[in-house]
Every structure is written in C-alpha cells, then in structure tokens.
Amino acid sequence: MTKAQINLVKLCVGAEKVEDLIEWQDHSRATWPGGQPRHVTRMWPKRGAELLNGGSLYWVFKGAILARQRILALEEVTGADGIVRCGIVLDPEVVRTEAVPRRPFQGWRYLRPEDSPRDLPATRQSEDALPAALSAALAEIGVR
C-alpha cells in the first residue's frame, strides 16, 4: 500500500507574479539555513506525513494558482516573540503550473493531487507569463 500524498495551496501575499516570488526568495536565500527557502506559518499541518510524501506548496497570485514548490521538510521556528511556528522548507526550484482560478482565503488549504494544476511543460517554463487576470479568466473558461 502506498502512502497518501497531499499538497498545500497558499496566497502569495505581496507578489503579483511568479517572478516576484523568485526574486524575493533569491534575495532572502542567505538568511535561511542551508539556503533553502522557508515559509513560516502559525499553524502546524496535521497532515505533515502526507505533505512530506512528495507534496508541494501551490502559490496563488492575483486569483490564480500559477506555481508550486516541493515541500522538503517541516521545522520548528521560534519567533522573536517566543512562539513556536511551522517552517515549511521548500525546494528552491519554482515550477510554473497551468493557471487555475482560486478564490481568496486566509492561511493555507490542503489540495488533493487530483485537484492540483499540472506543471507547464519544460518548453513553456521560461515563457513570459500572461497577466494574472487574463490567466485566471482563461482558466475559468477551461482554456489552459
């Protein structure tokens, strides 16, 4: 029997496009242990074992999932306020995905593999991204 897998989906607050996330992570890399990006969140995922079984964090930009990063580990991070939080350690590679519309939400949500957008083919990874609103509109009508 194979172990279950689950993904997370999260709004990429402060970024309007995938390039903004990549630039921020590149700029912050020196501050992270091992140079691996982390997303620190208040809540610890209850389904951590499933996340660590090949799960990814899917990023939402302006109403559409456009990219993902593989989840490598979950680590305790103690803030300056003494509160322990969950540090989601991510693969530095940001993989662009097909655009899938997503309504606003707070925090993160679980995303089943069968509901996750497909990765863009390697030949399209370096293409300029469509404006997020156009990507979301196309995805909403089923054009990918």
SEMARGU-678259 format. One record per residue: residue number from 0; chain; x, y, z of N, C-alpha, C, O in turn. Coordinates in steps of 0.1 Angstrom, whole numbers, always signed. Example, Ala and Ser with C-alpha at 12.3 -4.5 7.8 and 13.67 -1.06 7.14 Angstrom:
REM SEMARGU-678259
+-----+---+-------+-------+-------+-------+-------+-------+-------+-------+-------+-------+-------+-------+
:   k : c :  n_px :  n_py :  n_pz : ca_px : ca_py : ca_pz :  c_px :  c_py :  c_pz :  o_px :  o_py :  o_pz :
+-----+---+-------+-------+-------+-------+-------+-------+-------+-------+-------+-------+-------+-------+
:   0 : A :  +132 :   -57 :   +78 :  +123 :   -45 :   +78 :  +132 :   -33 :   +78 :  +142 :   -33 :   +85 :
:   1 : A :  +128 :   -22 :   +71 :  +137 :   -11 :   +71 :  +129 :    +0 :   +79 :  +134 :   +11 :   +80 :
+-----+---+-------+-------+-------+-------+-------+-------+-------+-------+-------+-------+-------+-------+
END
This chain:
REM SEMARGU-678259
+-----+---+-------+-------+-------+-------+-------+-------+-------+-------+-------+-------+-------+-------+
:   k : c :  n_px :  n_py :  n_pz : ca_px : ca_py : ca_pz :  c_px :  c_py :  c_pz :  o_px :  o_py :  o_pz :
+-----+---+-------+-------+-------+-------+-------+-------+-------+-------+-------+-------+-------+-------+
:   0 : A :    +8 :   -12 :    +0 :    +0 :    +0 :    +0 :    +9 :   +13 :    +0 :   +18 :   +13 :    +8 :
:   1 : A :    +6 :   +22 :    -9 :   +14 :   +34 :    -9 :    +9 :   +44 :    +1 :    -3 :   +45 :    +4 :
:   2 : A :   +18 :   +52 :    +5 :   +14 :   +63 :   +15 :    +7 :   +74 :    +7 :   +10 :   +77 :    -4 :
:   3 : A :    -3 :   +80 :   +14 :   -10 :   +91 :    +8 :    -2 :  +104 :    +7 :    +8 :  +105 :   +14 :
:   4 : A :    -6 :  +112 :    -3 :    +1 :  +125 :    -5 :    -9 :  +136 :    -6 :   -21 :  +134 :   -10 :
:   5 : A :    -5 :  +147 :    -1 :   -14 :  +159 :    -1 :    -5 :  +171 :    -4 :    +7 :  +171 :    -1 :
:   6 : A :   -11 :  +182 :    -9 :    -4 :  +194 :   -12 :   -11 :  +205 :    -4 :   -21 :  +204 :    +2 :
:   7 : A :    -4 :  +217 :    -4 :   -10 :  +229 :    +3 :   -11 :  +239 :    -8 :    -4 :  +239 :   -18 :
:   8 : A :   -21 :  +248 :    -6 :   -23 :  +260 :   -15 :   -23 :  +272 :    -6 :   -29 :  +272 :    +5 :
:   9 : A :   -16 :  +283 :   -10 :   -14 :  +295 :    -2 :   -13 :  +307 :   -11 :    -8 :  +306 :   -22 :
:  10 : A :   -20 :  +318 :    -7 :   -18 :  +330 :   -14 :    -4 :  +335 :   -13 :    +2 :  +334 :    -2 :
:  11 : A :    +1 :  +340 :   -24 :   +15 :  +346 :   -24 :   +13 :  +361 :   -21 :   +14 :  +369 :   -30 :
:  12 : A :   +12 :  +364 :    -8 :    +9 :  +378 :    -4 :   +21 :  +387 :    -8 :   +33 :  +383 :    -5 :
:  13 : A :   +19 :  +398 :   -14 :   +30 :  +408 :   -17 :   +36 :  +405 :   -30 :   +45 :  +413 :   -34 :
:  14 : A :   +32 :  +395 :   -37 :   +38 :  +392 :   -50 :   +26 :  +393 :   -61 :   +15 :  +387 :   -58 :
:  15 : A :   +29 :  +399 :   -72 :   +19 :  +400 :   -82 :   +21 :  +390 :   -93 :   +12 :  +386 :  -100 :
:  16 : A :   +33 :  +385 :   -94 :   +36 :  +375 :  -104 :   +47 :  +365 :   -99 :   +53 :  +368 :   -89 :
:  17 : A :   +49 :  +354 :  -106 :   +58 :  +344 :  -102 :   +72 :  +349 :  -100 :   +80 :  +346 :   -91 :
:  18 : A :   +76 :  +358 :  -109 :   +89 :  +364 :  -109 :   +92 :  +372 :   -96 :  +103 :  +372 :   -91 :
:  19 : A :   +81 :  +378 :   -90 :   +83 :  +385 :   -77 :   +87 :  +375 :   -66 :   +95 :  +378 :   -58 :
:  20 : A :   +80 :  +363 :   -66 :   +84 :  +353 :   -56 :   +98 :  +348 :   -58 :  +105 :  +347 :   -48 :
:  21 : A :  +102 :  +345 :   -70 :  +115 :  +340 :   -73 :  +126 :  +351 :   -69 :  +136 :  +348 :   -62 :
:  22 : A :  +123 :  +363 :   -72 :  +132 :  +374 :   -68 :  +133 :  +375 :   -53 :  +145 :  +377 :   -48 :
:  23 : A :  +122 :  +375 :   -46 :  +122 :  +376 :   -31 :  +130 :  +365 :   -25 :  +138 :  +367 :   -16 :
:  24 : A :  +128 :  +352 :   -30 :  +135 :  +341 :   -24 :  +150 :  +341 :   -28 :  +158 :  +338 :   -19 :
:  25 : A :  +153 :  +345 :   -39 :  +168 :  +347 :   -43 :  +174 :  +357 :   -34 :  +185 :  +355 :   -29 :
:  26 : A :  +167 :  +368 :   -31 :  +173 :  +379 :   -23 :  +174 :  +374 :    -8 :  +183 :  +378 :    -1 :
:  27 : A :  +165 :  +366 :    -4 :  +165 :  +361 :   +11 :  +173 :  +349 :   +13 :  +174 :  +345 :   +25 :
:  28 : A :  +177 :  +342 :    +3 :  +184 :  +329 :    +4 :  +195 :  +329 :   +15 :  +196 :  +319 :   +22 :
:  29 : A :  +203 :  +339 :   +16 :  +214 :  +339 :   +25 :  +209 :  +339 :   +40 :  +217 :  +335 :   +49 :
:  30 : A :  +197 :  +343 :   +42 :  +192 :  +343 :   +56 :  +186 :  +329 :   +61 :  +184 :  +328 :   +73 :
:  31 : A :  +184 :  +320 :   +52 :  +178 :  +307 :   +55 :  +189 :  +296 :   +57 :  +199 :  +296 :   +50 :
:  32 : A :  +187 :  +288 :   +67 :  +197 :  +277 :   +69 :  +198 :  +268 :   +57 :  +188 :  +264 :   +51 :
:  33 : A :  +210 :  +266 :   +52 :  +212 :  +258 :   +40 :  +208 :  +265 :   +28 :  +209 :  +259 :   +17 :
:  34 : A :  +204 :  +278 :   +28 :  +200 :  +285 :   +17 :  +186 :  +280 :   +11 :  +183 :  +284 :    +0 :
:  35 : A :  +179 :  +272 :   +18 :  +166 :  +267 :   +13 :  +155 :  +276 :   +18 :  +154 :  +279 :   +30 :
:  36 : A :  +146 :  +280 :    +8 :  +135 :  +289 :   +12 :  +126 :  +282 :   +22 :  +124 :  +270 :   +23 :
:  37 : A :  +120 :  +291 :   +30 :  +110 :  +286 :   +41 :   +99 :  +296 :   +40 :  +100 :  +308 :   +38 :
:  38 : A :   +87 :  +290 :   +43 :   +75 :  +298 :   +45 :   +71 :  +294 :   +60 :   +68 :  +283 :   +63 :
:  39 : A :   +71 :  +305 :   +68 :   +67 :  +303 :   +82 :   +53 :  +306 :   +84 :   +48 :  +316 :   +80 :
:  40 : A :   +46 :  +296 :   +90 :   +32 :  +298 :   +93 :   +28 :  +295 :  +107 :   +35 :  +287 :  +114 :
:  41 : A :   +18 :  +301 :  +112 :   +14 :  +300 :  +126 :    +9 :  +286 :  +130 :   +12 :  +281 :  +140 :
:  42 : A :    +2 :  +279 :  +120 :    -3 :  +266 :  +123 :    +6 :  +255 :  +118 :   +12 :  +256 :  +108 :
:  43 : A :    +6 :  +244 :  +125 :   +14 :  +232 :  +121 :    +4 :  +223 :  +113 :    -6 :  +219 :  +119 :
:  44 : A :    +7 :  +219 :  +101 :    -2 :  +210 :   +93 :    -4 :  +197 :  +100 :    +6 :  +190 :  +104 :
:  45 : A :   -16 :  +193 :  +102 :   -19 :  +180 :  +109 :   -16 :  +168 :   +99 :   -14 :  +157 :  +104 :
:  46 : A :   -15 :  +171 :   +86 :   -13 :  +160 :   +77 :    +2 :  +161 :   +72 :    +5 :  +159 :   +60 :
:  47 : A :   +11 :  +164 :   +81 :   +25 :  +166 :   +78 :   +31 :  +154 :   +70 :   +39 :  +156 :   +61 :
:  48 : A :   +28 :  +142 :   +75 :   +34 :  +130 :   +68 :   +30 :  +129 :   +53 :   +38 :  +125 :   +45 :
:  49 : A :   +18 :  +133 :   +50 :   +13 :  +133 :   +37 :   +20 :  +144 :   +28 :   +23 :  +142 :   +16 :
:  50 : A :   +22 :  +155 :   +35 :   +29 :  +166 :   +28 :   +43 :  +162 :   +24 :   +49 :  +166 :   +14 :
:  51 : A :   +50 :  +155 :   +33 :   +64 :  +151 :   +32 :   +65 :  +139 :   +22 :   +76 :  +134 :   +20 :
:  52 : A :   +54 :  +134 :   +17 :   +54 :  +122 :    +8 :   +53 :  +127 :    -6 :   +45 :  +121 :   -14 :
:  53 : A :   +60 :  +138 :    -9 :   +60 :  +143 :   -23 :   +51 :  +155 :   -25 :   +48 :  +159 :   -37 :
:  54 : A :   +46 :  +161 :   -15 :   +37 :  +172 :   -16 :   +44 :  +185 :   -20 :   +56 :  +186 :   -19 :
:  55 : A :   +36 :  +194 :   -25 :   +41 :  +207 :   -29 :   +32 :  +218 :   -23 :   +21 :  +216 :   -19 :
:  56 : A :   +38 :  +230 :   -23 :   +31 :  +242 :   -19 :   +27 :  +249 :   -32 :   +36 :  +254 :   -39 :
:  57 : A :   +15 :  +251 :   -35 :   +10 :  +257 :   -47 :    +7 :  +272 :   -43 :    +0 :  +275 :   -34 :
:  58 : A :   +13 :  +281 :   -51 :   +12 :  +295 :   -49 :    +1 :  +302 :   -57 :    +0 :  +299 :   -69 :
:  59 : A :    -8 :  +310 :   -51 :   -18 :  +318 :   -57 :   -14 :  +332 :   -59 :   -10 :  +339 :   -50 :
:  60 : A :   -14 :  +337 :   -72 :   -11 :  +351 :   -75 :   -23 :  +357 :   -81 :   -28 :  +353 :   -91 :
:  61 : A :   -28 :  +367 :   -75 :   -39 :  +375 :   -80 :   -51 :  +366 :   -85 :   -56 :  +368 :   -96 :
:  62 : A :   -55 :  +357 :   -77 :   -67 :  +349 :   -80 :   -64 :  +336 :   -88 :   -74 :  +330 :   -93 :
:  63 : A :   -52 :  +332 :   -91 :   -49 :  +320 :   -98 :   -37 :  +313 :   -93 :   -27 :  +320 :   -90 :
:  64 : A :   -38 :  +300 :   -92 :   -26 :  +292 :   -89 :   -17 :  +293 :  -102 :   -22 :  +290 :  -113 :
:  65 : A :    -4 :  +296 :  -100 :    +5 :  +298 :  -111 :   +18 :  +291 :  -110 :   +26 :  +289 :  -119 :
:  66 : A :   +21 :  +286 :   -97 :   +34 :  +280 :   -95 :   +33 :  +271 :   -83 :   +24 :  +271 :   -75 :
:  67 : A :   +44 :  +262 :   -81 :   +45 :  +254 :   -70 :   +59 :  +252 :   -66 :   +68 :  +254 :   -74 :
:  68 : A :   +61 :  +248 :   -53 :   +75 :  +244 :   -49 :   +73 :  +231 :   -40 :   +63 :  +230 :   -32 :
:  69 : A :   +81 :  +221 :   -42 :   +81 :  +209 :   -35 :   +84 :  +212 :   -20 :   +93 :  +219 :   -17 :
:  70 : A :   +77 :  +205 :   -11 :   +79 :  +206 :    +3 :   +89 :  +196 :    +7 :   +87 :  +184 :    +5 :
:  71 : A :  +100 :  +201 :   +13 :  +111 :  +192 :   +17 :  +111 :  +188 :   +32 :  +115 :  +176 :   +35 :
:  72 : A :  +106 :  +197 :   +40 :  +106 :  +194 :   +55 :   +97 :  +204 :   +62 :   +93 :  +214 :   +56 :
:  73 : A :   +93 :  +200 :   +74 :   +86 :  +209 :   +83 :   +95 :  +210 :   +96 :   +98 :  +201 :  +102 :
:  74 : A :   +98 :  +223 :   +99 :  +107 :  +225 :  +110 :  +101 :  +235 :  +120 :   +93 :  +244 :  +116 :
:  75 : A :  +104 :  +233 :  +133 :  +100 :  +243 :  +143 :  +108 :  +256 :  +141 :  +120 :  +255 :  +140 :
:  76 : A :  +101 :  +267 :  +141 :  +108 :  +280 :  +141 :  +103 :  +288 :  +152 :   +91 :  +290 :  +154 :
:  77 : A :  +112 :  +293 :  +161 :  +108 :  +301 :  +172 :  +110 :  +316 :  +169 :  +121 :  +320 :  +166 :
:  78 : A :   +99 :  +323 :  +169 :   +99 :  +337 :  +166 :  +105 :  +346 :  +177 :  +108 :  +341 :  +188 :
:  79 : A :  +108 :  +358 :  +174 :  +113 :  +368 :  +184 :  +104 :  +369 :  +196 :  +108 :  +373 :  +207 :
:  80 : A :   +91 :  +366 :  +194 :   +81 :  +366 :  +205 :   +81 :  +354 :  +213 :   +73 :  +353 :  +223 :
:  81 : A :   +89 :  +344 :  +210 :   +90 :  +331 :  +217 :   +80 :  +321 :  +213 :   +79 :  +310 :  +219 :
:  82 : A :   +71 :  +324 :  +203 :   +61 :  +315 :  +198 :   +67 :  +306 :  +188 :   +74 :  +310 :  +179 :
:  83 : A :   +64 :  +293 :  +190 :   +69 :  +282 :  +180 :   +59 :  +282 :  +169 :   +47 :  +280 :  +170 :
:  84 : A :   +65 :  +282 :  +157 :   +57 :  +282 :  +144 :   +62 :  +271 :  +135 :   +72 :  +264 :  +139 :
:  85 : A :   +55 :  +268 :  +124 :   +60 :  +258 :  +115 :   +67 :  +265 :  +103 :   +61 :  +273 :   +97 :
:  86 : A :   +79 :  +260 :  +101 :   +87 :  +265 :   +89 :   +86 :  +254 :   +79 :   +91 :  +243 :   +80 :
:  87 : A :   +79 :  +258 :   +68 :   +78 :  +248 :   +56 :   +90 :  +250 :   +48 :   +91 :  +261 :   +41 :
:  88 : A :   +99 :  +240 :   +47 :  +111 :  +241 :   +39 :  +108 :  +237 :   +25 :  +102 :  +227 :   +23 :
:  89 : A :  +111 :  +246 :   +16 :  +108 :  +244 :    +2 :  +120 :  +241 :    -7 :  +131 :  +246 :    -5 :
:  90 : A :  +118 :  +234 :   -18 :  +128 :  +232 :   -28 :  +130 :  +246 :   -35 :  +120 :  +253 :   -37 :
:  91 : A :  +142 :  +250 :   -37 :  +144 :  +263 :   -43 :  +138 :  +265 :   -57 :  +136 :  +276 :   -62 :
:  92 : A :  +136 :  +253 :   -64 :  +130 :  +254 :   -78 :  +116 :  +258 :   -77 :  +108 :  +251 :   -71 :
:  93 : A :  +112 :  +268 :   -84 :   +98 :  +273 :   -85 :   +93 :  +267 :   -99 :   +99 :  +271 :  -109 :
:  94 : A :   +83 :  +259 :   -99 :   +78 :  +252 :  -111 :   +65 :  +259 :  -114 :   +56 :  +260 :  -106 :
:  95 : A :   +64 :  +265 :  -127 :   +52 :  +271 :  -131 :   +42 :  +260 :  -134 :   +45 :  +249 :  -139 :
:  96 : A :   +29 :  +264 :  -131 :   +18 :  +254 :  -134 :    +8 :  +261 :  -143 :    +9 :  +273 :  -146 :
:  97 : A :    -1 :  +253 :  -148 :   -12 :  +258 :  -155 :   -20 :  +267 :  -146 :   -20 :  +265 :  -134 :
:  98 : A :   -26 :  +278 :  -151 :   -33 :  +287 :  -143 :   -47 :  +281 :  -139 :   -54 :  +276 :  -148 :
:  99 : A :   -50 :  +281 :  -126 :   -62 :  +276 :  -121 :   -68 :  +286 :  -112 :   -61 :  +290 :  -102 :
: 100 : A :   -80 :  +291 :  -114 :   -86 :  +302 :  -106 :   -88 :  +297 :   -91 :   -91 :  +285 :   -89 :
: 101 : A :   -86 :  +306 :   -82 :   -88 :  +303 :   -68 :   -93 :  +315 :   -61 :   -87 :  +326 :   -62 :
: 102 : A :  -104 :  +314 :   -54 :  -110 :  +325 :   -46 :  -101 :  +328 :   -34 :   -93 :  +320 :   -29 :
: 103 : A :  -102 :  +341 :   -29 :   -94 :  +345 :   -18 :   -97 :  +336 :    -5 :  -109 :  +332 :    -4 :
: 104 : A :   -87 :  +334 :    +3 :   -89 :  +327 :   +16 :   -77 :  +331 :   +25 :   -68 :  +337 :   +20 :
: 105 : A :   -79 :  +328 :   +37 :   -68 :  +331 :   +47 :   -60 :  +318 :   +50 :   -66 :  +307 :   +50 :
: 106 : A :   -48 :  +320 :   +53 :   -39 :  +309 :   +57 :   -36 :  +300 :   +45 :   -33 :  +305 :   +34 :
: 107 : A :   -36 :  +287 :   +47 :   -34 :  +277 :   +37 :   -45 :  +267 :   +37 :   -52 :  +266 :   +47 :
: 108 : A :   -46 :  +260 :   +26 :   -56 :  +249 :   +25 :   -49 :  +237 :   +19 :   -39 :  +238 :   +12 :
: 109 : A :   -55 :  +225 :   +22 :   -50 :  +213 :   +16 :   -55 :  +212 :    +2 :   -66 :  +217 :    -1 :
: 110 : A :   -47 :  +206 :    -7 :   -51 :  +205 :   -21 :   -47 :  +190 :   -25 :   -36 :  +186 :   -25 :
: 111 : A :   -58 :  +183 :   -29 :   -56 :  +169 :   -33 :   -48 :  +168 :   -46 :   -50 :  +177 :   -54 :
: 112 : A :   -40 :  +158 :   -48 :   -32 :  +157 :   -60 :   -41 :  +158 :   -73 :   -37 :  +164 :   -83 :
: 113 : A :   -52 :  +151 :   -72 :   -61 :  +151 :   -84 :   -67 :  +165 :   -87 :   -72 :  +167 :   -98 :
: 114 : A :   -67 :  +174 :   -77 :   -73 :  +187 :   -79 :   -62 :  +198 :   -82 :   -64 :  +209 :   -84 :
: 115 : A :   -49 :  +193 :   -82 :   -38 :  +202 :   -84 :   -35 :  +205 :   -99 :   -37 :  +196 :  -107 :
: 116 : A :   -32 :  +217 :  -102 :   -29 :  +220 :  -116 :   -16 :  +213 :  -121 :    -7 :  +210 :  -113 :
: 117 : A :   -16 :  +210 :  -134 :    -5 :  +203 :  -140 :    +7 :  +213 :  -141 :    +4 :  +225 :  -143 :
: 118 : A :   +19 :  +208 :  -141 :   +31 :  +216 :  -144 :   +30 :  +220 :  -158 :   +26 :  +213 :  -167 :
: 119 : A :   +35 :  +232 :  -161 :   +37 :  +236 :  -175 :   +48 :  +227 :  -181 :   +58 :  +224 :  -174 :
: 120 : A :   +47 :  +224 :  -194 :   +58 :  +217 :  -200 :   +71 :  +225 :  -199 :   +71 :  +237 :  -198 :
: 121 : A :   +83 :  +218 :  -199 :   +96 :  +224 :  -197 :   +98 :  +235 :  -208 :  +104 :  +245 :  -205 :
: 122 : A :   +92 :  +233 :  -220 :   +94 :  +242 :  -230 :   +87 :  +255 :  -228 :   +89 :  +266 :  -234 :
: 123 : A :   +77 :  +255 :  -218 :   +69 :  +267 :  -215 :   +74 :  +274 :  -202 :   +68 :  +284 :  -199 :
: 124 : A :   +83 :  +268 :  -195 :   +87 :  +273 :  -182 :   +93 :  +287 :  -182 :   +92 :  +295 :  -173 :
: 125 : A :  +100 :  +290 :  -193 :  +107 :  +303 :  -194 :   +99 :  +313 :  -202 :  +104 :  +324 :  -204 :
: 126 : A :   +87 :  +310 :  -206 :   +79 :  +319 :  -213 :   +75 :  +331 :  -204 :   +73 :  +329 :  -192 :
: 127 : A :   +73 :  +342 :  -210 :   +67 :  +353 :  -202 :   +53 :  +349 :  -198 :   +45 :  +344 :  -206 :
: 128 : A :   +50 :  +351 :  -185 :   +36 :  +348 :  -180 :   +26 :  +357 :  -186 :   +29 :  +369 :  -188 :
: 129 : A :   +14 :  +352 :  -188 :    +3 :  +361 :  -191 :    -1 :  +369 :  -179 :    +2 :  +365 :  -168 :
: 130 : A :    -7 :  +381 :  -181 :   -11 :  +388 :  -169 :   -20 :  +379 :  -161 :   -28 :  +371 :  -166 :
: 131 : A :   -19 :  +380 :  -148 :   -27 :  +371 :  -139 :   -42 :  +371 :  -141 :   -48 :  +361 :  -141 :
: 132 : A :   -47 :  +383 :  -144 :   -62 :  +384 :  -146 :   -66 :  +376 :  -159 :   -76 :  +370 :  -159 :
: 133 : A :   -58 :  +378 :  -169 :   -60 :  +370 :  -182 :   -59 :  +355 :  -180 :   -67 :  +348 :  -184 :
: 134 : A :   -48 :  +351 :  -173 :   -46 :  +337 :  -170 :   -58 :  +331 :  -162 :   -63 :  +321 :  -165 :
: 135 : A :   -63 :  +339 :  -152 :   -74 :  +334 :  -144 :   -87 :  +333 :  -152 :   -94 :  +324 :  -151 :
: 136 : A :   -89 :  +343 :  -161 :  -101 :  +343 :  -169 :  -101 :  +331 :  -179 :  -111 :  +325 :  -181 :
: 137 : A :   -89 :  +329 :  -185 :   -88 :  +317 :  -194 :   -90 :  +304 :  -187 :   -97 :  +295 :  -192 :
: 138 : A :   -84 :  +303 :  -175 :   -86 :  +291 :  -167 :  -100 :  +288 :  -163 :  -105 :  +277 :  -164 :
: 139 : A :  -107 :  +299 :  -160 :  -121 :  +298 :  -156 :  -130 :  +293 :  -167 :  -140 :  +286 :  -164 :
: 140 : A :  -127 :  +296 :  -180 :  -135 :  +291 :  -191 :  -129 :  +278 :  -196 :  -134 :  +273 :  -206 :
: 141 : A :  -119 :  +273 :  -190 :  -113 :  +260 :  -194 :  -103 :  +260 :  -205 :   -99 :  +250 :  -210 :
: 142 : A :   -97 :  +272 :  -208 :   -86 :  +273 :  -217 :   -73 :  +273 :  -209 :   -71 :  +282 :  -201 :
: 143 : A :   -64 :  +263 :  -212 :   -52 :  +263 :  -204 :   -40 :  +264 :  -213 :   -29 :  +263 :  -209 :
+-----+---+-------+-------+-------+-------+-------+-------+-------+-------+-------+-------+-------+-------+
END
